[in-house]
């Protein structure tokens, strides 16, 4: 589970960074918001998994 979450986090961050180069206008905002939500969700899930094991 954790490797998948790390992969999702890395992909979401890289897509979020590259949206300013690939898209313009409303499409950029939509993709950025979507990947931002995925980034936050995967980071929270990783944090929750970490605190459960400690």
Backbone as a chain_set.jsonl record, in Angstrom:
{"seq": "XXXXXXXXXXXXXXXXXXXXXXXXXXXXXXXXXXXXXXXXXXXXXXXXXXXXXX", "coords": {"N": [[0.824, -1.201, 0.0], [1.893, 1.259, 0.853], [4.058, 1.722, -1.025], [2.547, 2.18, -3.367], [1.11, 4.476, -2.649], [3.251, 6.279, -2.381], [4.1, 6.344, -5.039], [1.829, 7.434, -6.297], [1.812, 9.922, -5.031], [4.266, 11.026, -5.948], [3.816, 11.107, -8.741], [1.57, 12.781, -8.863], [2.605, 15.172, -7.838], [4.576, 15.755, -9.764], [2.991, 16.057, -12.076], [1.428, 18.197, -11.253], [3.346, 20.221, -11.06], [4.127, 20.41, -13.725], [1.882, 21.38, -15.018], [1.742, 24.105, -15.462], [3.32, 24.471, -17.654], [2.189, 22.901, -19.631], [-0.58, 23.361, -19.926], [-3.175, 25.879, -20.304], [-5.145, 28.513, -18.893], [-8.462, 27.671, -17.891], [-8.231, 24.913, -18.014], [-5.691, 24.423, -16.959], [-6.085, 25.242, -14.306], [-8.053, 23.404, -13.477], [-6.742, 20.892, -13.723], [-4.602, 21.347, -12.008], [-5.881, 21.756, -9.535], [-7.105, 19.253, -9.218], [-4.864, 17.484, -9.141], [-3.66, 18.555, -6.924], [-5.461, 17.924, -4.872], [-5.243, 15.137, -4.94], [-2.548, 14.907, -4.221], [-2.538, 15.95, -1.586], [-4.302, 14.122, -0.374], [-2.931, 11.649, -0.65], [-0.61, 12.219, 0.787], [-1.658, 12.631, 3.351], [-2.716, 10.076, 3.814], [-0.344, 8.554, 3.817], [0.865, 9.676, 6.077], [-0.961, 8.933, 8.048], [-0.701, 6.141, 7.953], [1.909, 5.967, 8.81], [1.798, 6.936, 11.468], [0.197, 5.028, 12.66], [1.777, 2.754, 12.751], [3.822, 3.423, 14.462]], "CA": [[0.0, 0.0, 0.0], [2.733, 2.45, 0.943], [4.723, 2.044, -2.295], [1.574, 2.745, -4.294], [0.855, 5.853, -2.226], [4.426, 7.072, -2.74], [4.067, 6.522, -6.491], [0.752, 8.388, -6.593], [2.281, 11.23, -4.564], [5.298, 11.516, -6.864], [3.208, 11.421, -10.042], [0.695, 13.949, -8.704], [3.449, 16.363, -7.691], [5.209, 16.08, -11.047], [1.955, 16.571, -12.982], [1.047, 19.521, -10.765], [4.408, 21.168, -11.434], [4.195, 20.57, -15.177], [0.659, 21.945, -15.596], [1.942, 25.477, -15.918], [3.966, 24.431, -18.965], [1.413, 22.121, -20.598], [-1.953, 23.826, -20.107], [-3.448, 27.29, -20.074], [-6.509, 28.895, -18.533], [-9.293, 26.853, -17.013], [-7.708, 23.545, -17.994], [-4.576, 24.419, -16.015], [-6.646, 25.321, -12.955], [-8.741, 22.148, -13.183], [-5.744, 19.836, -13.522], [-3.835, 21.689, -10.82], [-6.716, 21.487, -8.352], [-7.258, 17.799, -9.118], [-3.628, 16.867, -8.668], [-3.431, 19.038, -5.566], [-6.29, 17.108, -3.982], [-4.621, 13.809, -4.891], [-1.319, 15.049, -3.456], [-2.876, 16.099, -0.169], [-4.902, 12.874, 0.096], [-1.912, 10.611, -0.511], [0.28, 12.605, 1.879], [-2.374, 12.355, 4.608], [-2.778, 8.62, 3.975], [0.983, 8.107, 4.232], [1.065, 10.114, 7.455], [-1.792, 8.094, 8.915], [-0.066, 4.821, 8.013], [3.128, 6.082, 9.602], [1.498, 7.088, 12.891], [-0.375, 3.781, 13.156], [2.838, 1.775, 12.96], [4.746, 3.875, 15.505]], "C": [[0.864, 1.26, 0.0], [3.495, 2.739, -0.352], [3.789, 2.658, -3.327], [1.261, 4.19, -3.94], [2.032, 6.766, -2.555], [4.464, 7.345, -4.242], [3.011, 7.547, -6.889], [1.175, 9.792, -6.185], [3.305, 11.824, -5.527], [4.718, 11.92, -8.218], [2.344, 12.673, -9.935], [1.508, 15.229, -8.573], [4.07, 16.742, -9.026], [4.192, 16.609, -12.06], [1.55, 17.974, -12.563], [2.091, 20.569, -11.148], [4.387, 21.438, -12.937], [2.939, 21.189, -15.782], [0.858, 23.367, -16.096], [2.611, 25.532, -17.286], [3.071, 23.802, -20.035], [0.035, 22.703, -20.894], [-2.049, 25.32, -19.86], [-4.891, 27.465, -19.632], [-7.196, 27.941, -17.581], [-8.795, 25.418, -16.928], [-6.557, 23.427, -17.002], [-5.089, 24.428, -14.581], [-7.288, 23.999, -12.577], [-7.76, 21.015, -12.899], [-4.938, 20.104, -12.254], [-4.619, 21.409, -9.54], [-6.871, 19.981, -8.153], [-6.011, 17.113, -8.595], [-3.27, 17.347, -7.264], [-4.222, 18.242, -4.546], [-5.693, 15.71, -3.836], [-3.335, 13.852, -4.068], [-1.602, 15.127, -1.964], [-3.433, 14.788, 0.383], [-3.85, 11.777, 0.286], [-0.93, 10.944, 0.604], [-0.37, 12.331, 3.235], [-2.452, 10.853, 4.853], [-1.427, 8.057, 4.406], [1.263, 8.491, 5.673], [0.266, 9.246, 8.426], [-1.222, 6.685, 9.036], [1.18, 4.866, 8.88], [2.813, 6.157, 11.092], [0.863, 5.823, 13.467], [0.706, 2.771, 13.508], [3.764, 2.161, 14.105], [4.286, 3.498, 16.89]], "O": [[0.608, 2.203, -0.748], [3.575, 3.9, -0.753], [4.186, 3.551, -4.076], [1.157, 5.039, -4.825], [1.829, 7.909, -2.965], [4.817, 8.445, -4.668], [3.266, 8.422, -7.716], [0.923, 10.75, -6.915], [3.217, 13.001, -5.879], [5.088, 12.954, -8.774], [2.382, 13.53, -10.817], [1.139, 16.259, -9.137], [4.09, 17.919, -9.388], [4.506, 17.52, -12.825], [1.349, 18.845, -13.41], [1.737, 21.687, -11.521], [4.606, 22.57, -13.369], [2.937, 21.498, -16.974], [0.208, 23.786, -17.054], [2.484, 26.526, -18.001], [3.186, 24.137, -21.214], [-0.467, 22.551, -22.008], [-1.149, 25.942, -19.295], [-5.755, 26.654, -19.966], [-6.612, 27.466, -16.607], [-8.922, 24.776, -15.885], [-6.461, 22.434, -16.281], [-4.578, 23.696, -13.734], [-7.088, 23.518, -11.462], [-7.935, 20.264, -11.939], [-4.628, 19.174, -11.509], [-4.067, 20.883, -8.573], [-6.776, 19.494, -7.026], [-6.088, 16.261, -7.709], [-2.64, 16.614, -6.501], [-3.711, 17.92, -3.473], [-5.645, 15.165, -2.734], [-3.063, 12.93, -3.299], [-0.965, 14.434, -1.172], [-3.075, 14.383, 1.489], [-3.884, 11.056, 1.283], [-0.462, 10.042, 1.298], [0.289, 11.855, 4.159], [-2.274, 10.403, 5.985], [-1.37, 7.178, 5.266], [1.845, 7.703, 6.417], [0.759, 8.873, 9.49], [-1.259, 6.098, 10.117], [1.474, 3.915, 9.604], [3.484, 5.513, 11.898], [0.987, 5.577, 14.667], [0.559, 2.014, 14.468], [4.433, 1.293, 14.665], [4.96, 3.81, 17.871]]}, "num_chains": 1, "name": "protein.A"}
